[in-house]
């Protein structure tokens, strides 16, 4: 969030209003949910359903915030398709990478029309939960023999564990590429590098920082919206307000959408 206004990336999630809510609008919307819809279901996306209180709890509770990662990914995949953005985003994995993940990646990549072709998508992202921390595994197919692991500044995951997780992910991506007939981004699997990169966020903010990483990482630098704790609080409010407003949230009352369209939650000007 730069200059108290979050810059919206080219791949930003699409909303049912003309543009994403500002921090002030998101803050006022969340306050309205707290006062009027606290015990009502206000958020339903796919298999995730939350009351207003449960959703707003995500701002301050690291364990609760893990539950909004999958809905956000569903948003982003939907919007990538609309915007013609080619990247693979897997649903969040839990604790270990099961062998079934090979089939999931295979389905996402799709079969190659020409055997030995390169994967069309540049990035493959896989968020993962480890001890109430969200990390992101990433393969940049423009760089051979590397898996990136995005971790919190104060991660509780050891270097050895990161190496094991990264190697496991590399093996599954490689198997999926072979199945689909694509060239593997790991031509020399014995020399694969597992690179640890900071999410520029605390462990407690790892879910939000991971979502931002998946949305904005372009292979050059990490967004630093969560580096400053005060700015992190604003960013989390921004996320929650705009998660509520996405068109795939089927539980938000229409009256709230109308209030947003009419500018009810905009910051009042001082007289």
Secondary structure, DSSP 4 states (H G I P E B T S, - for coil): -BTTBPPPPTTPPP-SSSSPPPHHHHHHHHHHHHHHSTTSEEEEETTEEEEHHHHHHTTT-HHHHGGGHHHHHHHHHHHHHHHT---EEEEEEESS--TTHHHHHHHHH---SSTTBPPS-SEEEEEEEETTEEEEEEEETTSTTEEEEEE-TT----HHHHHHHHHHHHHHHHHHHHHHTBPPS-TTGGG-EEEEEE-SS-GGGHHHHHHHHHHH--SS----TTSSHHHHHHHHHHHHHHHHHSTT---S-HHHHHHHHTTTTSPPPP-
